[in-house]
């Protein structure tokens, strides 16, 4: 069996990667050792930037072939309208429906369970003719000069070999691909334990998310609707040794809410510990890592699933381009661009987590005494709220120091620079490269360009980031950029070997 790309892991990252590859007509095979997709809510929030990178995926079938994955997600989820912060008898409301997010069609945080996100992505893949092979485990890898021989074990215990040009590990924190590639996963485990539950909660106002702050840490209620009305998240006492029962969660809720909330009818309940770990490399030859296989951290800021899906969007178009004969150096830019993002997300989530859970006296005092006084004022400052929430929306992620980002002659001093996300017209967010040309300058006869009122030449990458930007006289620089990154090598040009260690068998 042959594939251009073998994707190991069918969570949100693997499904999104396979969907982008299939849209580029890449032969992709997806395997997952689990018998079925996730049915628990797990990750809840979809950030605006994630909706943008999924907007170009369209089923192409049914009564509305132009309906995108993002449209389906928005229809299935709930836009978070406000956050209610409860502390010491006070309640402050933080509006989230008036955010100042110009240049995006999705100026909101979408609340949707991971189970439904995975279902929508899986249905899109099925419509594209890509099957997710369940109960299939990767057991070995051998890299060769022109591909990877992958040993798989099926549900009946039979072994088979898939020969793939590339393999991407989207198989989570315990990644088999990462282990077989010999890539280390360094970091630590937080000492705190947490409980998650999808349940009903009487006494919690509908239509908002809620956080109850206390000296012992926060208690969260997130609106779900399905499979239950609420998702509860709370830090467990240090003495807890087993998954807590409903009555034990009720005791914690009483402590945080003063007995104002009654829990009932749990659909799902679990306990877990959080880790802060990162892969020491995102690539080893023809093997790549994405999502939780490359980085894991606390859920603070709702970054995990979103970062993984954007890893997938970054890698997919580069793999597709190289498979079509594009320069192999494109693949070197994946780690150069995404590893700094992974480190930034880890720092952001770690700081937020420690502020929310620290037991030190100064932090507890700030959490329970200072925050209640300052939050009502901060909530009224729309620009400040938008600045903070834009940071976690991932709309400001940029690759200015990437080899793929070039500022040509006469580039304007203002506006998004090479490497930044392009916030322009909708056509630039659809699949493929897009060239934007100044209205008052005639474009060369050999190119098709979107005309725009700005004074710059802008070349937008398939993932919506600017590759090249210049003034109206920068056509020669554009030619050089296209010659380096978009033009396939001449016939007979030898393909450079992949970097990193020599091929190995595990």
C-alpha positions, 0 to 999 in steps of 0.5 A: 500500500502506498501513500504520499502522506501517512497521518498517524492520529485522527484527533482534530490535528490529524483530521485537519491535516488530512483535510488540507492535504486531500483538498490539495489532491494529495494521497493521504492515509489516516490511521488511529489506534483508537476504535472510535473518535472522541465522544467526550467534550474535551477541548471546548473553544475554537479561536477566530484564527482556527476558523479562518484556516478551516474556511477554505475546506468545502465538501463539494457535495450535497445541496450546498457544495460551497458550505465550509467546515467553518460554517458547519462549526459555527452553526453547531457551536455557541458564540461566547457572549460574556464571562461572569466572574464571581468572587466574594459575593461580587459578580462582574460581567466581561462582555465578549460580543463586542470585540474589536477584531477587524479583518476577520469574518469570525470576531468571536470565541466559539464554544463547541465540544471536541467531539462535535468538532471531530465529527464535522472534520471526519464527515468532511474527510468522508465526503472527500473520499478519505477513510480513517482507518481505526484500530490500526497501530503504527509499530515501526518505521524505516526511513529510506532515501525516497520515503518511509516504510511503515509497519502497521498492525490492524484490528485482527493483529495482522501486520502490513506495510505502508510506503509513504513519502512522508509521515506526520505524527498527530498522535498526541502526548504519547506519540509513537511517531515521536518515539520511533523518530528518537525525538525527546519530549522535555518538560515537567508535570504540574503537581495539581490534579483537576476534575472535568465533568459534563453535567447539569448545574442548577443555579448557574445562569445560562448564556454565559461562561462562569468562573468562581474565584477562591483562595483554593483556585478557580471553578469554571462552568462553560456552556456546552448544550451537548452532551450536557448543559455545562462543563465543570473544571475545578482543581482537586484537593491535594489529598484526592487520590481517585476520580472524585464522585459527584458528591465530592464535586458538590462539596467543592462547588459548595466551597466555591459558590457558597452553596448556590449551585447544585450539580446533577446528572453527570454524563462524563466525569474524569480527573487528570494532571497537566503537563508542560512539555515540548518536542526538541524537534518537529522533524526528523528526516521525512517524519514530522510532529504536529499538535500534542505530539509536539507540545502540550500545556495547560488549557488556560487560554484555550490554545491547545487544539487550536495550535494543533490545527494551525500546525496542520494548516502550516505543514499541509500546503508545504508538503503538497507543494514539495510533493508536486515538485516544489523546493524541498527547503519549504519543509525546513520552514515548518519547524522554523515557523511553528516551534516559536509559536509552540514555545509562546503558547506554552509560556502564555498558558503556563503564566495564566495557569500559575496565576489561577492556581498558585497557593502563595499568599500574595497571589491568593490575596490578588485573586480574591481581594484585588481582582474583585475591585479592578475587574468591573473597571477593566470590563468597561474598557473595550479596547483593553478587553479586545487587546487581551482577547486578541492575544489568545485569538491567535490572529496576531501570530506571525512569521516575520523571521521565517525564510519564507517572509520577504520585504521587497523594495519600497514596502510600506512602513504601515500595515501588515508585514511579510510573515503577518496574517493577511487581513484583507479580502475574502478571496485571499483566505481561499486555498492557494497563493494569491497575488494582490496588486495595486489598483493604480499600477498595471500588473504584468500580462503574465500574472493574474492578480486581485486588484486592491486599493493599497500601494503595495504588491502582496503575495499571500501564502496558502495559509493566509500569511504574507510571503512577499510584500513590496512597493509598486516597483517591486516586481523583480523581487516578486519574480525572485521570490516566485523563482525560489519558492514556487517554481519546481526544479528543472527536470533532472535536478537531484532532490536534496536528501532530508536533513537530520539523522540517517535513516533508522529502524526501530 
